[in-house]
Amino acid sequence: MWGGRFAGGPAAVMREINASIGFDKRMWRQDVAGSIAHVDMLGRQGIVPSTDAAAIRDGLGRVRDGYAAGDLPDDPALEDIHMATEARLADDIGPAAGRLHTARSRNDQVATDFRLWVRDAIDEVDGGLAALQKVLVNRAGEHADSVMPGFTHLQAAQPVTLGHHLMAYYEMLARDRSRFSDARERLNECPLGSAALAGTGFPIDRVATAEALGFDRPTRNSLDAVSDRDFALDYLTAAATCSVHLSRLAEELVLWASQPFGFVTLSDAWSTGSSIMPQKRNPDAAELVRGHAGRIAGAMVSLFVTMKGLPLAYSKDMQDDKPPLFEAHDLLALSLAAMTGMVESVAFRTDRMRAAAEAGFATATDLADWLVRERGVPFREAHHIVGATVKAAEEAGVALDALPLDRLQAIDPRLSGDARAVLAVDASVASRTSFGGTAPAQVRDRVTEAKAVLGMTS
């Protein structure tokens, strides 16, 4: 390709370090699509003879068919997918293939291919996120009334419903989808025609190529267009945040599947055994999702560090932009699919959840609220009274609602028998009717809204 400038060939190690065909060949669809849009424009503009443009287009179609059949290139002498495609085209149609690279550079070519690939990746991830949301919404609807302990500091705090807990993850994923959507909107400008860094003197039509490739518009600055990788950083930032959300849910499944909790039983399809302990049932899929979050965050940091000191315009460092993004995307897609399968098939032990909610003085706040509401006690004073009540119950080894009335009134005479009604966990969750609260009616409303957003019929 560039041998005319050099008397000798590259060293073996130089050939190896310089080649990216081993990983960038996965962009073959985008590379062929970009080349077809480019040559169509060249032909319409009269920059390339129409007969050659037609031959190039037909030849690119055959190259694409070969790639689709699994005949992908791996020769490091061709460096990358862009040169591999052009070489195959030349083998097919002869010297006319050399006209394809008129008015473009590998710099704008790779920037265009990579944007197209990331755009497709975002669409794939959005589908995975929507699938997981639908499963969460369905399971939340099943358990709008199922009581479980809500935790802070991993200590039982207040009773909530399992449906409410699951819908919290629906909200996290909704934010993830919005982040990916924002990233997609920003990246949807076409660098093709920026050439190496300064644009080109040929009378090209950049609007036409942008439209042909589904971009909203061409990029406005050729220097920025070939050196920008913000779209990849945006993807990785959104992916890292999403992976953290998946990791939090995975951690809860790991905890809930342990014997001390016993809140869930993972299906055989999403569990493994032990090589030595036949009784074991390990939540390995959840643990791997949790582990993948670290690798995805690492991929994000990797590209940020690569880009941080690069002057305009293109530098070869930027060849290393793709491996971290490819890895992060593969891990995220796999994590989403695994989490969807786990949530869809997990058996919730609602009896254990209810027992845990009833065992941890989780309705203490309800008693404080009752004192405020029914007896006009300032909340800070009510908090102190109920703290003394919890201590008394703890010392007696009984639940709050099992303390004798005389013991309650010894703590504070305003604690009448009516107060016991608010100490039941069902009464507690039913009372949380504020918008976004855990009351079953609120959960059902949120489930109905979510199903409408997701286009679910039931």
C-alpha positions in Angstrom: 0.0 0.0 0.0 2.7 2.5 1.0 5.7 0.6 -0.3 6.6 3.3 -2.9 8.0 5.5 -0.2 10.2 2.7 1.4 13.1 0.8 0.0 12.7 -2.2 2.3 9.8 -4.0 4.0 8.8 -3.8 7.7 10.5 -5.9 10.4 8.5 -8.9 11.4 7.7 -7.4 14.8 6.7 -4.1 13.1 4.4 -6.0 10.8 2.8 -7.7 13.9 2.4 -4.6 16.0 1.1 -2.6 13.1 -1.6 -5.0 12.0 -5.1 -4.7 13.3 -6.8 -7.2 11.0 -7.1 -9.7 13.9 -9.7 -7.6 15.7 -11.0 -5.0 13.3 -12.2 -7.6 10.8 -15.4 -7.7 12.8 -16.3 -4.4 11.2 -16.5 -5.9 7.8 -20.2 -5.1 7.4 -19.7 -1.5 8.2 -16.6 -1.3 6.0 -18.3 -2.7 2.9 -21.4 -0.4 3.5 -19.2 2.7 3.8 -17.3 1.8 0.6 -20.5 1.2 -1.3 -21.9 4.6 -0.2 -18.6 6.3 -1.1 -18.3 4.8 -4.6 -21.9 5.5 -5.4 -21.3 9.1 -4.6 -18.0 9.2 -6.6 -19.9 7.8 -9.6 -22.8 10.3 -9.3 -20.4 13.2 -9.0 -18.4 12.1 -12.1 -15.2 11.7 -10.0 -15.0 8.0 -11.1 -16.3 6.8 -14.4 -19.8 5.3 -14.1 -18.7 1.9 -15.5 -15.9 1.6 -12.9 -18.3 2.7 -10.1 -20.7 0.0 -11.1 -18.0 -2.6 -11.3 -16.7 -1.6 -7.8 -20.2 -1.7 -6.3 -20.8 -5.2 -7.8 -17.4 -6.4 -6.6 -18.0 -5.1 -3.1 -21.2 -7.1 -3.1 -19.3 -10.2 -3.8 -16.7 -9.4 -1.2 -19.5 -8.9 1.3 -21.0 -12.2 0.4 -17.7 -13.9 1.0 -17.4 -12.3 4.4 -20.9 -13.3 5.3 -20.1 -16.9 4.4 -17.3 -16.8 7.0 -14.4 -16.2 4.7 -12.9 -13.4 6.8 -9.3 -12.2 6.2 -6.5 -12.7 8.7 -3.3 -11.8 6.7 -1.3 -9.3 8.8 0.4 -8.1 5.6 -2.9 -6.4 4.7 -2.9 -4.6 8.0 -6.6 -4.0 8.5 -10.1 -4.8 7.2 -10.0 -1.7 5.0 -7.0 -2.8 3.0 -8.2 -6.5 3.0 -11.5 -5.4 1.4 -9.7 -3.4 -1.2 -7.3 -6.2 -2.0 -10.1 -8.7 -2.4 -11.9 -6.2 -4.6 -8.8 -5.9 -6.8 -8.5 -9.6 -7.1 -12.1 -9.7 -8.3 -12.3 -6.7 -10.7 -8.7 -5.7 -11.4 -7.2 -2.2 -11.6 -10.5 -0.4 -11.4 -10.6 -1.2 -7.7 -7.8 1.3 -7.2 -10.4 4.1 -7.9 -12.4 3.2 -4.7 -10.0 5.1 -2.4 -10.3 8.4 -4.4 -11.2 11.3 -2.1 -10.9 9.4 1.1 -8.3 8.2 3.6 -8.1 5.3 6.0 -8.5 8.0 8.7 -12.0 9.0 7.7 -12.8 5.5 6.6 -12.0 3.9 10.0 -13.8 6.8 11.8 -16.9 6.1 9.7 -16.7 2.3 10.1 -16.2 2.6 13.8 -19.2 5.0 14.3 -21.4 2.6 12.3 -20.2 -0.3 14.4 -20.9 1.5 17.7 -24.3 2.6 16.4 -25.2 -1.0 15.7 -23.8 -2.0 19.1 -26.0 0.5 20.9 -29.0 -0.8 19.1 -28.1 -4.3 20.2 -27.6 -3.3 23.8 -30.9 -1.4 23.8 -32.7 -4.5 22.7 -31.0 -6.5 25.6 -31.9 -3.8 28.1 -35.6 -3.8 27.0 -35.8 -7.6 27.3 -34.5 -7.5 30.8 -36.8 -4.6 31.7 -39.8 -6.7 30.5 -38.8 -9.6 32.6 -38.4 -7.4 35.7 -41.8 -5.8 35.1 -43.5 -9.1 34.7 -41.9 -10.5 37.9 -42.7 -7.2 39.8 -46.4 -7.6 38.8 -46.4 -11.1 40.2 -45.0 -9.9 43.5 -46.7 -6.5 44.0 -48.0 -7.8 47.4 -45.1 -9.9 48.4 -43.5 -8.5 51.6 -39.7 -8.5 52.1 -37.3 -6.5 54.2 -35.9 -3.4 52.7 -32.3 -2.8 53.7 -29.9 0.0 54.4 -26.3 -0.8 55.4 -27.5 -4.4 54.7 -29.5 -4.2 57.9 -33.3 -4.7 57.8 -34.7 -1.2 57.6 -38.4 -1.1 56.6 -40.8 -3.6 55.0 -41.1 -3.2 51.2 -42.7 -5.3 48.5 -40.6 -7.5 46.2 -42.4 -5.9 43.3 -41.1 -2.5 44.4 -37.6 -3.8 44.8 -37.6 -5.3 41.3 -39.0 -2.1 39.8 -36.0 -0.2 41.2 -33.8 -2.1 38.7 -36.3 -1.3 36.0 -35.7 2.4 36.7 -31.9 1.9 36.6 -32.1 0.2 33.2 -34.4 3.0 31.9 -31.6 5.5 32.7 -29.1 3.2 31.0 -31.2 3.2 27.9 -31.4 7.0 28.0 -27.6 7.2 28.2 -27.1 4.9 25.2 -29.8 6.8 23.3 -28.0 10.1 24.0 -24.7 8.6 22.9 -26.3 7.3 19.7 -27.7 10.7 18.9 -24.4 12.4 19.4 -22.4 10.0 17.3 -24.8 10.1 14.3 -22.6 12.4 12.2 -20.6 11.1 9.2 -16.8 11.6 9.0 -16.6 10.2 5.5 -15.1 12.8 3.2 -12.9 14.4 5.8 -10.0 12.4 4.2 -6.7 12.3 6.1 -7.4 15.4 8.2 -7.9 18.5 5.9 -10.8 17.4 3.6 -10.4 16.9 -0.1 -10.3 19.0 -3.3 -12.6 16.6 -5.2 -16.2 17.8 -5.6 -17.7 15.2 -3.3 -21.2 15.2 -1.8 -20.8 14.5 1.9 -24.5 15.0 2.6 -25.3 12.2 0.1 -22.9 9.7 1.7 -24.1 10.7 5.2 -27.8 10.1 4.2 -26.9 6.8 2.5 -25.3 5.5 5.7 -28.2 6.6 7.9 -26.3 9.5 9.5 -28.2 12.7 10.4 -25.5 15.0 8.8 -21.8 15.1 7.9 -19.3 16.2 10.5 -18.4 19.9 10.5 -14.7 19.8 11.0 -12.3 17.4 9.2 -9.6 17.6 11.9 -12.1 16.7 14.7 -13.9 14.1 12.5 -10.8 11.8 12.1 -9.5 12.2 15.6 -12.7 12.1 17.6 -13.4 9.0 19.7 -15.9 10.6 22.0 -18.6 8.3 20.7 -16.6 5.3 21.8 -16.0 6.9 25.2 -19.7 7.6 25.5 -20.5 4.0 24.8 -18.0 2.7 27.3 -19.2 5.2 30.0 -22.8 4.1 29.5 -21.7 0.4 29.4 -19.7 0.8 32.6 -22.6 2.4 34.4 -25.0 -0.3 33.1 -22.6 -3.0 34.2 -22.6 -1.6 37.7 -26.4 -1.8 37.8 -26.3 -5.4 36.6 -23.5 -6.1 39.2 -25.7 -4.8 42.0 -28.6 -7.1 41.0 -26.2 -10.0 40.6 -24.8 -9.4 44.1 -28.3 -9.5 45.5 -29.1 -12.7 43.8 -25.8 -14.1 45.2 -26.8 -13.0 48.7 -30.4 -14.1 48.4 -29.4 -17.6 47.1 -27.1 -18.2 50.2 -28.4 -20.3 53.0 -28.5 -17.5 55.6 -30.9 -15.5 53.4 -32.7 -18.3 51.5 -34.8 -15.7 49.6 -34.4 -17.3 46.1 -33.6 -20.6 44.4 -31.8 -20.1 41.1 -32.8 -22.6 38.4 -30.5 -25.4 37.3 -30.0 -23.6 34.0 -28.2 -20.7 35.8 -26.4 -22.6 38.6 -23.3 -24.9 38.8 -22.1 -27.6 41.1 -18.8 -28.3 42.9 -16.1 -30.7 41.8 -15.8 -32.0 45.4 -18.9 -31.0 47.4 -22.0 -32.6 45.9 -24.4 -30.5 47.9 -23.3 -27.3 46.4 -25.5 -25.1 44.2 -23.4 -22.1 43.1 -24.7 -18.9 41.6 -21.9 -18.7 39.1 -23.8 -16.9 36.4 -24.6 -14.0 38.8 -21.0 -14.0 40.1 -19.7 -13.7 36.5 -22.0 -10.9 35.7 -20.7 -9.2 38.8 -17.1 -9.9 37.7 -17.7 -8.6 34.2 -18.5 -5.1 35.6 -14.8 -4.8 36.6 -13.6 -5.7 33.1 -16.0 -3.3 31.4 -15.0 -0.4 33.7 -11.4 -1.3 32.9 -12.1 -1.1 29.2 -13.5 2.4 29.8 -10.4 3.5 31.7 -8.2 2.0 29.0 -9.6 4.1 26.2 -9.7 7.3 28.3 -6.0 6.9 29.1 -5.2 6.1 25.4 -6.9 9.3 24.3 -5.9 11.7 27.0 -2.6 13.1 25.5 -3.1 12.8 21.7 -2.6 15.9 19.6 -4.7 16.5 16.5 -5.3 14.7 14.3 -4.9 11.0 13.9 -2.2 9.0 15.8 -1.6 5.3 15.6 -2.4 4.9 19.3 -6.0 5.2 18.2 -5.8 1.8 16.6 -6.1 0.5 20.1 -9.5 2.1 20.5 -11.4 -1.0 19.3 -10.3 -3.9 21.4 -11.5 -2.4 24.7 -14.8 -1.4 23.2 -15.3 -4.8 21.5 -14.6 -6.6 24.7 -16.9 -4.3 26.7 -19.7 -4.8 24.3 -19.4 -8.6 24.2 -19.3 -8.8 28.0 -22.3 -6.4 28.4 -24.4 -8.3 25.8 -23.5 -11.6 27.6 -24.3 -10.1 31.0 -27.7 -8.8 29.9 -28.7 -12.1 28.4 -27.6 -14.0 31.5 -29.3 -11.6 33.9 -32.5 -11.8 31.8 -32.5 -15.6 32.0 -31.8 -15.6 35.8 -34.5 -13.1 36.7 -37.1 -14.8 34.4 -36.5 -18.3 36.0 -35.6 -17.5 39.6 -38.0 -18.9 42.3 -38.6 -16.3 45.0 -39.0 -17.7 48.5 -41.6 -15.2 49.6 -42.2 -17.1 52.9 -38.6 -16.5 53.9 -38.7 -12.9 52.8 -41.8 -12.3 54.9 -40.3 -14.0 57.9 -37.2 -11.8 57.6 -39.3 -8.7 57.4 -41.2 -9.6 60.5 -38.1 -10.5 62.5 -36.1 -7.4 62.4 -38.2 -4.6 64.0 -38.7 -3.3 60.5 -41.9 -1.5 61.4 -40.3 0.7 64.1 -40.6 3.7 61.8 -44.3 3.0 61.4 -44.7 3.2 65.2 -42.8 6.6 65.2 -45.0 7.8 62.4 -48.1 6.8 64.4 -47.0 8.8 67.4 -46.6 11.8 65.1 -49.8 11.4 63.3 -52.1 10.2 66.1 -50.6 11.8 69.2 -49.0 14.9 67.8 -45.5 14.0 69.1 -42.6 15.7 67.4 -40.8 13.2 65.2 -37.5 13.4 67.1 -39.2 12.7 70.4 -41.2 9.9 68.7 -37.9 8.5 67.4 -36.5 8.4 70.9 -39.6 6.7 72.3 -39.6 4.0 69.7 -35.9 3.4 70.1 -36.6 2.6 73.8 -39.5 0.3 72.7 -37.2 -1.6 70.3 -34.7 -2.0 73.1 -37.4 -3.4 75.4 -38.5 -5.9 72.7 -35.0 -6.9 72.1 -34.4 -7.6 75.8 -37.6 -9.5 76.0 -36.8 -11.5 72.9 -40.1 -10.7 71.2 -41.4 -8.7 68.3 -42.6 -5.2 68.7 -46.3 -6.1 68.4 -45.8 -8.8 71.1 -44.8 -6.4 73.9 -47.5 -6.3 76.6 -49.5 -3.1 76.6 -48.4 -2.2 80.2 -44.8 -2.5 79.1 -45.5 -0.2 76.1 -47.2 2.4 78.3 -44.5 2.2 80.9 -42.2 3.5 78.1 -44.7 6.2 77.1 -48.4 6.4 78.1 -49.3 7.6 74.7 -48.6 4.2 73.3 -52.1 2.8 73.4 -53.4 -0.5 72.1 -54.3 1.1 68.7 -50.6 1.4 68.0 -50.2 -2.3 67.5 -52.3 -2.1 64.3 -49.4 -0.3 62.5 -46.8 -2.9 63.4 -47.9 -5.5 61.0 -45.7 -5.7 57.9 -48.7 -5.7 55.5 -50.1 -2.6 57.1 -46.7 -1.0 56.9 -46.3 -1.5 53.1 -49.9 -0.6 52.4 -49.5 2.7 54.2 -46.6 3.8 51.9 -48.9 5.3 49.3 -46.8 8.4 48.3 -46.0 8.5 44.6 -43.2 6.0 44.0 -43.7 4.3 47.3 -43.8 0.6 48.1 -47.6 0.2 48.6 -48.9 -2.6 46.4 -51.3 -0.1 44.6 -48.3 2.1 43.8 -46.3 -0.8 42.5 -49.2 -1.9 40.2 -49.4 1.6 38.9 -45.7 1.7 38.1 -45.9 -1.7 36.5 -48.8 -0.6 34.3 -46.9 2.5 33.2 -43.8 0.5 32.5 -45.7 -2.0 30.3 -47.1 0.9 28.3 -43.6 2.3 27.8 -42.2 -1.1 26.7 -45.2 -1.8 24.4 -46.2 -4.9 26.5 -49.8 -6.0 25.9 -50.3 -7.6 29.3 
